Amino acid sequence: MPKGSVVVYDEHAEFDPRNIARGTGRSPSQIAPALHAMCARSGVRARGVIDAAAEAKTAGRHEDSISDLFRAAGVRVSPARKGPRVPRFEALKQMMIAREFYVASRCAGWLRTVPSLPRDPRNPEDVDTKAVDHWLDATSYGLAGSASGLVTVGDFGGAPPRLPDTGDRVMYV
């Protein structure tokens, strides 16, 4: 694995077991313990990027945003620097071609959905947004980083457990 490669090492996804395109309806405070447990297995804190739409407050109400609720539950999230989808996907494709991007076998949702995503019939450079593209979007958000310029890379400060030498760069999406 080349130095500086990115490894998607673990995942946690919330979806209806009968329909992978639907969420479970669980709140961030209900999801957070699973994220903390996943990160604890690898010795890192629960942090990363989130779709910028999760920053939105409910119109006309003084309620917390989804991001606020994750932060309150101890999961540090920053809005993703999204920009257009196609350049993000092209950057990921180039990393794959250069053999600088890897996905661990434990990431079953990613492996089940991303490789088989259909192309958008109107824009062959993009994937069909009607397909289950959540894992691809999450990966591209992680690679793009946060809107505030923070990097979403975990530094273990030593050899990570159960991982080959990756230059201590592991991304959690």
Contact map, one row per residue, 1 for C-alpha under 8 A:
11101000000000000000000000000000000000000000000000000000000000000000000000000000000000000000000000110000000000000000000000000000000000000000000000000000000000000000110000000
11111000000000000000000000000000000000000000000000000000000000000000000000000000000000000000000000110000000000000000000000000000000000000000000000000000000000000000010000000
11111000000000000000000000000000000000000000000000000000000000000000000000000000000000000000000000000000000000000000000000000000000000000000000000000000000000000000011000000
01111100000000000000000000000000000000000000000000000000000000000000000000000000000000000000000000010000000000000000000000000000000000000000000000000000000000000000011010000
11111110000000000000000000000000000000000000000000000000000000000000000000000000000000000000000000111100000000000000000000000000000000000000000000000000000000000000011010000
00011111000000000000000000000000000000000000000000000000000000000000000000000000000000000000000000011100000000000000000000000000000000000000000000000000000000000000010011100
00001111100000000000000000000000000000000000000000000000000000000000000000000000000000000000000000001111000000000000000000000000000000000000000000000000000000000000010011100
00000111111000000000000000000000000000000000000000000000000000000000000000000000000000000000000000001111001000000000000000000000000000000000000000000000000000000000000001111
00000011111000000000000000000000000000000000000000000000000000000000000000000000000000000000000000000011011000000000000000000000000000000000000000000000000000000000000001110
00000001111100000000000000000000000001000000000000000000000000000000000000000000000000000000000000000001011000000000000000000000000000000000000000000000000000000000000000011
00000001111110000000000000000000000001000000000000000000000000000000000000000000000000000000000000000000011010000000000000000000000000000000000000000000000000000000000000011
00000000011111000000000000000000011001000000000000000000000000000000000000000000000000000000000000000000000000000000000000000000000000000000000000000000000000000000000000000
00000000001111100000000000000000000000000000000000000000000000000000000000000000000000000000000000000000000010000000000000000000000000000000000000000000000000000000000000000
00000000000111110000001100000010000000000000000000000000000000000000000000000000000000000000000000000000000000000000000000000000000000000000000000000000000000000000000000000
00000000000011111011111100000000000000000000000000000000000000000000000000000000000000000000000000000000000000000000000000000000000000000000000000000000000000000000000000000
00000000000001111111111100000000000000000000000000000000000000000000000000000000000000000000000000000000000000000000000000000000000000000000000000000000000000000000000000000
00000000000000111111000000000000000000000000000000000000000000000000000000000000000000000000000000000000000000000000000000000000000000000000000000000000000000000000000000000
00000000000000011111000000000000000000000000000000000000000000000000000000000000000000000000000000000000000000000000000000000000000000000000000000000000000000000000000000000
00000000000000111111110000000000000000000000000000000000000000000000000000000000000000000000000000000000000000000000000000000000000000000000000000000000000000000000000000000
00000000000000111111111000000000000000000000000000000000000000000000000000000000000000000000000000000000000000000000000000000000000100000000000000000000000000000000000000000
00000000000000110011111000000000000000000000000000000000000000000000000000000000000000000000000000000000000000000000000000000000000100000000000000000000000000000000000000000
00000000000000110011111100000000000000000000000000000000000000000000000000000000000000000000000000000000000000000000000000000000000000000000000000000000000000000000000000000
00000000000001110001111111000000000000000000000000000000000000000000000000000000000000000000000000000000000000000000000000000000000000000000000000000000000000000000000000000
00000000000001110000011111000000000000000000000000000000000000000000000000000000000000000000000000000000000000000000000000000000000000000000000000000000000000000000000000000
00000000000000000000001111100000000000000000000000000000000000000000000000000000000000000000000000000000000000000000000000000000000000000000000000000000000000000000000000000
00000000000000000000001111110110000000000000000000000000000000000000000000000000000000000000000000000000000000000000000000000000000000000000000000000000000000000000000000000
00000000000000000000000011111110000000000000000000000000000000000000000000000000000000000000000000000000000000000000000000000000000000000000000000000000000000000000000000000
00000000000000000000000001111111000000000000000000000000000000000100110010000000000000000000000000000000000000000000000000000000000000000000000000000000000000000000000000000
00000000000000000000000000111111100000000000000000000000000000000000110110000000000000000000000000000000000000000000000000000000000000000000000000000000000000000000000000000
00000000000000000000000001111111100000000000000000000000000000000000000000000000000000000000000000000000000000000000000000000000000000000000000000000000000000000000000000000
00000000000001000000000001111111111000000000000000000000000000000000000000000000000000000000000000000000000000000000000000000000000000000000000000000000000000000000000000000
00000000000000000000000000011111111100000000000000000000000000000000010011100000000000000000000000000000000000000000000000000000000000000000000000000000000000000000000000000
00000000000000000000000000001111111110000000000000000000000000000000000000000000000000000000000000000000000000000000000000000000000000000000000000000000000000000000000000000
00000000000100000000000000000011111111000000000000000000000000000000000000000000000000000000000000000000000000000000000000000000000000000000000000000000000000000000000000000
00000000000100000000000000000011111111100000010000000000000000000000000000100000000000000000000000000000000000000000000000000000000000000000000000000000000000000000000000000
00000000000000000000000000000001111111110000110000000000000000000000000000100000000000000000000000000000000000000000000000000000000000000000000000000000000000000000000000000
00000000000000000000000000000000111111111000000000000000000000000000000000000000000000000000000000000000000000000000000000000000000000000000000000000000000000000000000000000
00000000011100000000000000000000011111111100000000000000000000000000000000000000000000000000000000000000000000000000000000000000000000000000000000000000000000000000000000000
00000000000000000000000000000000001111111111110000000000000000000000000000000000000000000000000000000000000000000000000000000000000000000000000000000000000000000000000000000
00000000000000000000000000000000000111111111100000000000000000000000000000000000000000000000000000000000000000000000000000000000000000000000000000000000000000000000000000000
00000000000000000000000000000000000011111111000000000000000000000000000000000000000000000000000000000000000000000000000000000000000000000000000000000000000000000000000000000
00000000000000000000000000000000000001111111000000000000000000000000000000000000000000000000000000000000000000000000000000000000000000000000000000000000000000011000000000000
00000000000000000000000000000000000000111111100000000000000000000000000000000000000000000000000000000000000000000000000000000000000000000000000000000000000100010000000000000
00000000000000000000000000000000000000111111110000000000000000000000000000000000000000000000000000000000000000000000000000000000000000000000000000000000010100000000000000000
00000000000000000000000000000000000100110011111000000000000000000000000000100000000000000000000000000000000000000000000000000000000000000000000000000000000000000000000000000
00000000000000000000000000000000001100100001111100000000000000000000000001110000000000000000000000000000000000000000000000000000000000000000000000000000000000000000000000000
00000000000000000000000000000000000000000000111110000000000000000000000000111000000000000000000000000000000000000000000000000000000000000000000000000001000000000000000000000
00000000000000000000000000000000000000000000011111000000000000000000000000011100000000000000000000000000000000000000000000000000000000000000010000000001000000000000000000011
00000000000000000000000000000000000000000000001111100000000000000000000000001111000000000000000000000000000000000000000000000000000000000000110011000001000000000000000000001
00000000000000000000000000000000000000000000000111110100000000000010000000001111000000000000000000000000000000000000000000000000000000000100100000000000000000000000000000000
00000000000000000000000000000000000000000000000011111110000000000000000000000011010000000000000000000000000000000000000000000000000000000100100000000000000000000000000000000
00000000000000000000000000000000000000000000000001111111000000000000000000000011110000000000000000000000000000000000000000000000000000000000000000000000000000000000000000000
00000000000000000000000000000000000000000000000000111111000000000000000000000000000000000000000000000000000000000000000000000000000000000000000000000000000000000000000000000
00000000000000000000000000000000000000000000000001111111000000001110000000000010000000000000000000000000000000000000000000000000000000000000000000000000000000000000000000000
00000000000000000000000000000000000000000000000000111111100000001111000000000010000000000000000000000000000000000000000000000000000000000000000000000000000000000000000000000
00000000000000000000000000000000000000000000000000011111110000001100000000000000000000000000000000000000000000000000000000000000000000000000000000000000000000000000000000000
00000000000000000000000000000000000000000000000000000011111011111000000000000000000000000000000000000000000000000000000000000000000000000000000000000000000000000000000000000
00000000000000000000000000000000000000000000000000000001111111111000000000000000000000000000000000000000000000000000000000000000000000000000000000000000000000000000000000000
00000000000000000000000000000000000000000000000000000000111110000000000000000000000000000000000000000000000000000000000000000000000000000000000000000000000000000000000000000
00000000000000000000000000000000000000000000000000000000011111000000000000000000000000000000000000000000000000000000000000000000000000000000000000000000000000000000000000000
00000000000000000000000000000000000000000000000000000000111111100000000000000000000000000000000000000000000000000000000000000000000000000000000000000000000000000000000000000
00000000000000000000000000000000000000000000000000000000110111110000000000000000000000000000000000000000000000000000000000000000000000000000000000000000000000000000000000000
00000000000000000000000000000000000000000000000000000000110011111000000000000000000000000000000000000000000000000000000000000000000000000000000000000000000000000000000000000
00000000000000000000000000000000000000000000000000000000110001111111100000000000000000000000000000000000000000000000000000000000000000000000000000000000000000000000000000000
00000000000000000000000000000000000000000000000000000111110000111111100000000000000000000000000000000000000000000000000000000000000000000000000000000000000000000000000000000
00000000000000000000000000010000000000000000000000000111000000011111110000000000000000000000000000000000000000000000000000000000000000000000000000000000000000000000000000000
00000000000000000000000000000000000000000000000001000110000000011111111000001100000000000000000000000000000000000000000000000000000000000000000000000000000000000000000000000
00000000000000000000000000000000000000000000000000000010000000011111111100000000000000000000000000000000000000000000000000000000000000000000000000000000000000000000000000000
00000000000000000000000000011000000000000000000000000000000000011111111110000000000000000000000000000000000000000000000000000000000000000000000000000000000000000000000000000
00000000000000000000000000011001000000000000000000000000000000000111111111111000000000000000000000000000000000000000000000000000000000000000000000000000000000000000000000000
00000000000000000000000000000000000000000000000000000000000000000011111111111000000000000000000000000000000000000000000000000000000000000000000000000000000000000000000000000
00000000000000000000000000001000000000000000000000000000000000000001111111100000000000000000000000000000000000000000000000000000000000000000000000000000000000000000000000000
00000000000000000000000000011001000000000000000000000000000000000000111111100000000000000000000000000000000000000000000000000000000000000000000000000000000000000000000000000
00000000000000000000000000000001000000000000010000000000000000000000011111110000000000000000000000000000000000000000000000000000000000000000000000000000000000000000000000000
00000000000000000000000000000001001100000000111000000000000000000000011111111000000000000000000000000000000000000000000000000000000000000000000000000000000000000000000000000
00000000000000000000000000000000000000000000011100000000000000000000011001111100000000000000000000000000000000000000000000000000000000000000000000000000000000000000000000000
00000000000000000000000000000000000000000000001111000000000000000010011000111110000000000000000000000000000000000000000000000000000000000000000000000000000000000000000000000
00000000000000000000000000000000000000000000000111000000000000000010000000011111000000000000000000000000000000000000000000000000000000000000000001110000000000000000000000000
00000000000000000000000000000000000000000000000011110110000000000000000000001111100000000000000000000000000000000000000000000000000000000000000001110000000000000000000000000
00000000000000000000000000000000000000000000000011110000000000000000000000000111110000000000000000000000000000000000000000000000000000000000110111100000000000000000000000000
00000000000000000000000000000000000000000000000000010000000000000000000000000011111000000000000000000000000000000000000000000000000000000000100111110000000000000000000000000
00000000000000000000000000000000000000000000000000110000000000000000000000000001111110010000000000000000000000000000000000000000000000000000100100100000000000000000000000000
00000000000000000000000000000000000000000000000000000000000000000000000000000000111110010000000000000000000000000000000000000000000000000000000000000000000000000000000000000
00000000000000000000000000000000000000000000000000000000000000000000000000000000011111110000000000000000000000000000000000000000000000000000000000000000000000000000000000000
00000000000000000000000000000000000000000000000000000000000000000000000000000000011111111000000000000000000000000000000000000100000000000000000000000000000000000000000000000
00000000000000000000000000000000000000000000000000000000000000000000000000000000000111111100000000000000000000000000000000001100000000000000000000000000000000000000000000000
00000000000000000000000000000000000000000000000000000000000000000000000000000000000111111110000000000000000000000000000000000000000000000000000000000000000000000000000000000
00000000000000000000000000000000000000000000000000000000000000000000000000000000011111111111000000000000000000000000000000000000000000000001001100000000000000000000000000000
00000000000000000000000000000000000000000000000000000000000000000000000000000000000011111111100000000000000000000000000000000100000000000001000000000000000000000000000000000
00000000000000000000000000000000000000000000000000000000000000000000000000000000000001111111110000000000000000000000000000000000000000000000000000000000000000000000000000000
00000000000000000000000000000000000000000000000000000000000000000000000000000000000000111111111000000000000000000000000000000000000000000000000000000000000000000000000000000
00000000000000000000000000000000000000000000000000000000000000000000000000000000000000011111111100001000000000000000000000000000000000000001001000000000000000000000000000000
00000000000000000000000000000000000000000000000000000000000000000000000000000000000000001111111110000000000000000000000000000000000000000000000000000000000000000000000000000
00000000000000000000000000000000000000000000000000000000000000000000000000000000000000000111111111000000000000000000000000000000000000000000000000000000000000000000000000000
00000000000000000000000000000000000000000000000000000000000000000000000000000000000000000011111111111000000000000000000000000000000000000000000000000000000000000000000000000
00000000000000000000000000000000000000000000000000000000000000000000000000000000000000000001111111111100000000000000000000000000000000000000000000000000000000000000000000000
00000000000000000000000000000000000000000000000000000000000000000000000000000000000000000000111111110000000000000000000000000000000000000000000000000000000000000000000000000
00000000000000000000000000000000000000000000000000000000000000000000000000000000000000000000011111111000000000000000000000000000000000000000000000000000000000000000000000000
11001000000000000000000000000000000000000000000000000000000000000000000000000000000000000000001111111100000000000000000000000000000000000000000000000000000000000000000000000
11011100000000000000000000000000000000000000000000000000000000000000000000000000000000000000001111111100000000000000000000000000000000000000000000000000000000000000000000000
00001111000000000000000000000000000000000000000000000000000000000000000000000000000000000001001101111110000000000000000000000000000000000000000000000000000000000000000000000
00001111000000000000000000000000000000000000000000000000000000000000000000000000000000000000000100111111000000000000000000000000000000000000000000000000000000000000000000000
00000011100000000000000000000000000000000000000000000000000000000000000000000000000000000000000000001111101001100000000000000000000000000000000000000000000000000000000000000
00000011110000000000000000000000000000000000000000000000000000000000000000000000000000000000000000000111111000000000000000000000000000000000000000000000000000000000000000000
00000000000000000000000000000000000000000000000000000000000000000000000000000000000000000000000000000011111100100000000000000000000000000000000000000000000000000000000000000
00000000111000000000000000000000000000000000000000000000000000000000000000000000000000000000000000000001111100000000000000000000000000000000000000000000000000000000000000000
00000001111000000000000000000000000000000000000000000000000000000000000000000000000000000000000000000011111111100000000000000000000000000000000000000000000000000000000000000
00000000000000000000000000000000000000000000000000000000000000000000000000000000000000000000000000000000111111110000000000000000000000000000000000000000000000000000000000000
00000000001010000000000000000000000000000000000000000000000000000000000000000000000000000000000000000000001111111000000000000000000000100000000000000000000000000000000000000
00000000000000000000000000000000000000000000000000000000000000000000000000000000000000000000000000000010001111111100000000000000000000110000000000000000000000000000000000000
00000000000000000000000000000000000000000000000000000000000000000000000000000000000000000000000000000010101111111110000000000000000000000000000000000000000000000000000000000
00000000000000000000000000000000000000000000000000000000000000000000000000000000000000000000000000000000000111111111000000000000000000000000000000000000000000000000000000000
00000000000000000000000000000000000000000000000000000000000000000000000000000000000000000000000000000000000011111111100000000000000110100000000000000000000000000000000000000
00000000000000000000000000000000000000000000000000000000000000000000000000000000000000000000000000000000000001111111100000000000000010110000000000000000000000000000000000000
00000000000000000000000000000000000000000000000000000000000000000000000000000000000000000000000000000000000000111111100000000000000000000000000000000000000000000000000000000
00000000000000000000000000000000000000000000000000000000000000000000000000000000000000000000000000000000000000011111110000000000000000000000000000000000000000000000000000000
00000000000000000000000000000000000000000000000000000000000000000000000000000000000000000000000000000000000000001111111000000011001110000000000000000000000000000000000000000
00000000000000000000000000000000000000000000000000000000000000000000000000000000000000000000000000000000000000000001111100000011001000000000000000000000000000000000000000000
00000000000000000000000000000000000000000000000000000000000000000000000000000000000000000000000000000000000000000000111110111111000000000000000000000000000000000000000000000
00000000000000000000000000000000000000000000000000000000000000000000000000000000000000000000000000000000000000000000011111111111100000000000000000000000000000000000000000000
00000000000000000000000000000000000000000000000000000000000000000000000000000000000000000000000000000000000000000000001111110001000000000000000000000000000000000000000000000
00000000000000000000000000000000000000000000000000000000000000000000000000000000000000000000000000000000000000000000000111110000000000000000000000000000000000000000000000000
00000000000000000000000000000000000000000000000000000000000000000000000000000000000000000000000000000000000000000000001111111110000000000000000000000000000000000000000000000
00000000000000000000000000000000000000000000000000000000000000000000000000000000000000000000000000000000000000000000001111111110000000000000000000000000000000000000000000000
00000000000000000000000000000000000000000000000000000000000000000000000000000000000001000000000000000000000000000000001100111110000000000000000000000000000000000000000000000
00000000000000000000000000000000000000000000000000000000000000000000000000000000000011001000000000000000000000000000001100111111000000000000000000000000000000000000000000000
00000000000000000000000000000000000000000000000000000000000000000000000000000000000000000000000000000000000000000000111100111111101010000000000000000000000000000000000000000
00000000000000000000000000000000000000000000000000000000000000000000000000000000000000000000000000000000000000000000111110000111111000000000000000000000000000000000000000000
00000000000000000000000000000000000000000000000000000000000000000000000000000000000000000000000000000000000000000000000100000011111110000000000000000000000000000000000000000
00000000000000000000000000000000000000000000000000000000000000000000000000000000000000000000000000000000000000000000000000000001111110000000000000000000000000000000000000000
00000000000000000000000000000000000000000000000000000000000000000000000000000000000000000000000000000000000000000000110000000011111110000000000000000000000000000000000000000
00000000000000000001100000000000000000000000000000000000000000000000000000000000000000000000000000000000000000001000100000000000111111100000000000000000000000000000000000000
00000000000000000000000000000000000000000000000000000000000000000000000000000000000000000000000000000000000000001100100000000010111111111000000000000000000000000000000000000
00000000000000000000000000000000000000000000000000000000000000000000000000000000000000000000000000000000000000000000000000000000000111111100000000000000000000000000000000000
00000000000000000000000000000000000000000000000000000000000000000000000000000000000000000000000000000000000011001100000000000000000111111110000000000000000000000000000000000
00000000000000000000000000000000000000000000000000000000000000000000000000000000000000000000000000000000000001000100000000000000000011111111000000000000000000000000000000000
00000000000000000000000000000000000000000000000000000000000000000000000000000000000000000000000000000000000000000000000000000000000011111111100000000000000000000000000000000
00000000000000000000000000000000000000000000000001100000000000000000000000000000000000000000000000000000000000000000000000000000000001111111110000000000000000000000000000001
00000000000000000000000000000000000000000000000000000000000000000000000000000000000000000000000000000000000000000000000000000000000000111111111000000000000000000000000000001
00000000000000000000000000000000000000000000000000000000000000000000000000000000000000011001000000000000000000000000000000000000000000011111111100000000000000000000000000000
00000000000000000000000000000000000000000000000011100000000000000000000000000001110000000000000000000000000000000000000000000000000000001111111111000000000000000000000000000
00000000000000000000000000000000000000000000000110000000000000000000000000000001000000000000000000000000000000000000000000000000000000000111111111000001000000000000000000111
00000000000000000000000000000000000000000000000000000000000000000000000000000000000000010001000000000000000000000000000000000000000000000011111110000001000000000000000000000
00000000000000000000000000000000000000000000000000000000000000000000000000000001110000010000000000000000000000000000000000000000000000000001111111000000000000000000000000000
00000000000000000000000000000000000000000000000010000000000000000000000000000001100000000000000000000000000000000000000000000000000000000000111111101111000000000000000000000
00000000000000000000000000000000000000000000000010000000000000000000000000000111100000000000000000000000000000000000000000000000000000000000110111111111000000000000000000000
00000000000000000000000000000000000000000000000000000000000000000000000000000111110000000000000000000000000000000000000000000000000000000000000011111100000000000000000000000
00000000000000000000000000000000000000000000000000000000000000000000000000000110100000000000000000000000000000000000000000000000000000000000000001111100000000000000000000000
00000000000000000000000000000000000000000000000000000000000000000000000000000000000000000000000000000000000000000000000000000000000000000000000011111110000000000000000000000
00000000000000000000000000000000000000000000000000000000000000000000000000000000000000000000000000000000000000000000000000000000000000000000000011111111000000000000000000000
00000000000000000000000000000000000000000000000000000000000000000000000000000000000000000000000000000000000000000000000000000000000000000000000011001111100000000000000000000
00000000000000000000000000000000000000000000001110000000000000000000000000000000000000000000000000000000000000000000000000000000000000000000011011000111110000000000000000110
00000000000000000000000000000000000000000000000000000000000000000000000000000000000000000000000000000000000000000000000000000000000000000000000000000011111000000000000011110
00000000000000000000000000000000000000000001000000000000000000000000000000000000000000000000000000000000000000000000000000000000000000000000000000000001111100000000000111100
00000000000000000000000000000000000000000000000000000000000000000000000000000000000000000000000000000000000000000000000000000000000000000000000000000000111110000000000111000
00000000000000000000000000000000000000000011000000000000000000000000000000000000000000000000000000000000000000000000000000000000000000000000000000000000011111110000000100000
00000000000000000000000000000000000000000000000000000000000000000000000000000000000000000000000000000000000000000000000000000000000000000000000000000000001111100000000100000
00000000000000000000000000000000000000000000000000000000000000000000000000000000000000000000000000000000000000000000000000000000000000000000000000000000000111110000000100000
00000000000000000000000000000000000000000000000000000000000000000000000000000000000000000000000000000000000000000000000000000000000000000000000000000000000111111010100100000
00000000000000000000000000000000000000000110000000000000000000000000000000000000000000000000000000000000000000000000000000000000000000000000000000000000000101111110000100000
00000000000000000000000000000000000000000100000000000000000000000000000000000000000000000000000000000000000000000000000000000000000000000000000000000000000000111110000000000
00000000000000000000000000000000000000000000000000000000000000000000000000000000000000000000000000000000000000000000000000000000000000000000000000000000000000011111000000000
00000000000000000000000000000000000000000000000000000000000000000000000000000000000000000000000000000000000000000000000000000000000000000000000000000000000000111111110000000
00000000000000000000000000000000000000000000000000000000000000000000000000000000000000000000000000000000000000000000000000000000000000000000000000000000000000000111110000000
10000000000000000000000000000000000000000000000000000000000000000000000000000000000000000000000000000000000000000000000000000000000000000000000000000000000000100011111100000
11111110000000000000000000000000000000000000000000000000000000000000000000000000000000000000000000000000000000000000000000000000000000000000000000000000000000000011111111000
00111000000000000000000000000000000000000000000000000000000000000000000000000000000000000000000000000000000000000000000000000000000000000000000000000000000000000000111110000
00000000000000000000000000000000000000000000000000000000000000000000000000000000000000000000000000000000000000000000000000000000000000000000000000000000011111110000111111000
00011110000000000000000000000000000000000000000000000000000000000000000000000000000000000000000000000000000000000000000000000000000000000000000000000000111000000000011111100
00000111100000000000000000000000000000000000000000000000000000000000000000000000000000000000000000000000000000000000000000000000000000000000000000000000111000000000010111110
00000111100000000000000000000000000000000000000000000000000000000000000000000000000000000000000000000000000000000000000000000000000000000000010000000001110000000000000011111
00000001111000000000000000000000000000000000000100000000000000000000000000000000000000000000000000000000000000000000000000000000000000000000010000000001100000000000000001111
00000001011000000000000000000000000000000000000110000000000000000000000000000000000000000000000000000000000000000000000000000000000000000110010000000000000000000000000000111
